[in-house]
Amino acid sequence: MNLINEEITHNVFGEGNIVEHEESFITVDFNKDLKRFVYPDAFENFIKLNDRSMAESLEKVFVERKAEEKILEKKRKEEKAAQRLEQQRREILKNHKIHESSQIVFWLDSEKQSDILNSWEITTGNIQSGKNKGLPNPVTRLRPNSAGILTVRTSDQTETERIILGLFMVDDTFTGTIGEDGLVPYHPEYRITLTEEESQKMLFWNYYKNKNYPDRTSWNSGTFRYFDNIWTAQILRDIIALKTDEEEIKEAQNFMDYFCRMNAIDMTNIPEAEGALNS
């Protein structure tokens, strides 16, 4: 906007006339007293245009500017987050050799699954025998690159009907040390919950298989077991394909991007699932 010769009112100096307008500054003549102001900031704080139509046009400039600043700020935050994520990944690769099965899958009690999905408080259970009986089961493989997969089947279902309810990344400061409560701390941002209809299409045994007994579909004892990194990437890829809500698709894509970065997985080269049900 060219504001030269426009009349303004300053909340301290009173009436004036704009005599110069540069890209980032305006010069106002207050009865032969010239003063320079930052443009357009001055109009948001202490200067008003006397011409109403010009004032409305300038207001549109402010709205557009704020929208642009919001986009730039979002971009800066995304770049900063990406840099932090890359640094975390580098630290993991430098200080901790990524185990090929550094993910964890939980068997949830069907009666408590709703509470767990609401609170995201997942326990590893307790050691059943030996000198450490009663202490939480250790999960030494878990690091910030680890995801937790939540599964369930009801008592009247066969093991092959076990479904996936959701996933979460562990907290980005987690080192594998379990506290007295046995809880695996979750990441506040990267979590996915599937609807009942979606879960029915996500059978656990489509992805998991015992490498020594590939046709066997038995869980046996324990509330958790370790899970392959690639299998988890396959699950995330299939969830993205399954989702229909745009916001949920975006959240799942962000989850997968984070997961693959943290596990040094090429997102474009993930093999098809070959779980026990696919053998």
C-alpha positions, 0 to 999 in steps of 0.5 A: 500500500502507498500511504504517502499523503494519508492523514493519521492520528497518533495517540501521543503526537496527535494529527499528522501526515505521512510524507514518506513510505518505505518498505519497513518505515513511514515518516510522519509530519506532525506540523513540521516535526518529522518522526519515523515509525516502523511499518506496519507495526506502528498501525497496530499499536499507536497510529490510526489512519483517518480514512476509514476505507484505507484503514480497512485495507490496511487491516487486511494487510495485517491479517495476511501478515499474521497468517504468513507469520503463523505459517513461518512459525509453524515451519520453524517449529517443524524444522526445529523438531526435525533437527531434534529428531535427527539428533536423537536418531544420531545419538541412538545410532552412536550410543545404542546399536538398534536391536532388530526386535526393539519394539514391544507388544502387549497382551491386554486384559479385554475387560480393562482395555478401555481404561488402558487406552484412555490412560495409556498406562501400560505395565510389564507385569511382575517376575513370577519366580526367583530372587527377583520375584514380584519385581517388574519385568525388565525391558532392556531392549526398549529405547526412544526408538521403541513402539508399544503395540496393544493387542487383545483377544477375548476368552472365547476367541482363538489366538489367531483372532487376536487384534491390534488396538493401537500403538504408542511410541515410548517417551523420548527420554526412556532408557529401558529402566523400569520403575517400581510401578513397572509402567512403560512411559509413553510419548505424549504425541505419538499414539494411535487408537483404532476403532473397533471396525479398524481393529478387526482388520488388523490381525496381530498374527498377520505380522508376527511369527515365531522364526523357529516355528513359523506356523505356530500361533500361540502366545503362551505366558507373559503379558508382553513380548518383543517385536520386530522393527520391520513388522511394526513399520508394516503395521503402521503402513497398513493403518495409514491405508486403513484410515479414512479421516484426513486428520487421523491419516496425517497423525499416523503418517507423522507417527510412521515418519518418526518411527522410521527415522528413529529406527533407521528404516527406509519408508520406501522399502518396507516388505509385505507382511509375512506373519504366521497367518500369511505363511 
